[in-house]
Amino acid sequence: MRIAAFNVENLFNRPRVFDAAHADRASSLIAAVSELSHLFENTIYSAPDKDRMLALMDILGILRKDDSLFVWLRRIRGGLIRRPRNGTPPEIVAGGRGDWIGWLEYKTLPVNETAIHNTGRVIRDVAADVLAVVEAESRPTLAKFAEAVLAHVSGEIAVPISYDEVMLIDGNDDRGIDVGLMTRNGYKIEQVVSHIRDLHSYGDHLFDRDAPEFTVTTPSGTAITVIPNHFKSKFGGNTGPSQTKRRAQADRVAEIYKALIANGQPNVAILGDLNDTPDSAPLSGLLERTSLVDVSRHPAFDPGVFAGIGTYGNGSDRNKIDYLLLSPALFERVTACGLFRMGNWPGVRPPKWPVYPTLTKEIHAASDHHVIWADIDI
């Protein structure tokens, strides 16, 4: 069995706020969307709440109209804001959440077409039997990608690749970045346990996406629990709240893992983008206080031409943020493992690794994240 994790950074459409042209504003805009969305949920809008809403709407460019370069203000019923045309300042007219129905929605841009096909080439060439996909927009989108794009790029080689089962549960992030699983060659998804309702200590959702438990049955009949993850990122700064949430996510996944082992499931794989390094304090509960082992510690681990174990950007060791963690029963059966980088931008002075001929510009990269994979004799 080949198992792998790949952060595809959206397959077809990506929020405009993530576009490189707006990198200097992205963190402040995302923070404004988050804060304004939380204020919208208040039962009663106090005077300070209303003042702050107006200030945030101004930052987002929706003070005078319902859409800006980055977001839509979707208003379905009821009134939230009055925008006089006589020069009088706008005002929040809703008294609380019960007075209107609506939300904020990110505007998106299509992903570069060459990048889409390079993503397909990566998935084709890794040829994982069980593939955890991070930052996919939705299950229909992931299924469409599996059926259309993979079929197209497979035409470049003699043996096509197709995924029989595609599963994704929409999480709690309104930017369309969820985690899912794709399986082929008779690997069956038998059960899914979602954790989108798990709560942080302060009452908010713990997982921005989800930490779903997929029970996968191999062709030989062995059951494996596969848990894809995408922890809180450092985007906008490695702040205290960011570290606190990432630590809580890691600790909760460690609890889930320990419960599985205690209940007689020896075959567990936890994988995906954990957004922190192996020596980081937030991940210590998962990496140091469980029996899980990272495949990058296996003697057979092959990072390719470039020797760094980093899984993001330039591949240096300090950019190790994607993981394939295995329970001892699975780790002892690993026969090969490594990183796949052919779809990643290699730099230019000189290029760090070989890439596809179609990857001639950084925008053509399949992702900033490198695929981490392992072959397991099971």
Number of C-alpha atoms within 10 A of each C-alpha: 17 19 22 27 28 28 25 24 22 26 29 20 18 23 19 18 23 16 13 11 10 13 12 11 13 19 15 14 18 19 13 19 20 14 14 21 16 10 18 23 13 14 12 15 19 12 11 9 17 20 14 15 23 20 15 20 20 13 14 22 17 18 22 16 12 15 18 16 13 22 21 18 18 13 15 10 10 13 15 18 20 15 15 11 9 6 7 9 12 14 16 18 16 18 17 19 16 13 14 18 14 16 14 18 17 20 17 19 14 13 19 17 13 17 24 23 22 27 27 24 22 24 24 19 13 17 18 23 20 25 26 25 29 25 21 25 23 21 18 13 16 22 18 15 20 21 15 13 18 24 16 16 19 17 11 10 10 7 8 13 22 18 21 17 17 18 19 23 20 19 22 17 13 15 18 21 25 28 30 27 25 23 22 19 16 15 23 20 24 10 12 17 12 16 20 18 13 16 14 15 10 7 8 11 18 24 25 20 26 27 29 23 22 24 19 22 17 20 13 9 11 11 21 21 22 25 27 28 31 25 25 25 18 13 12 15 10 12 11 9 10 17 20 15 20 25 21 21 28 22 20 20 20 23 15 16 25 16 12 15 15 10 9 8 16 18 20 26 25 25 27 25 26 22 22 23 18 21 11 11 15 23 24 17 18 23 20 14 11 15 15 23 22 17 22 22 11 17 11 14 19 21 19 15 10 18 13 17 24 23 26 23 16 20 24 14 15 16 19 23 21 27 29 25 22 23 20 15 14 20 23 13 13 21 16 17 24 21 24 22 28 23 29 29 27 22 13 7 6 7 11 16 18 16 17 16 9 13 20 12 12 14 15 22 25 31 26 19 28 29 29 29 28 27 19 16 13 17
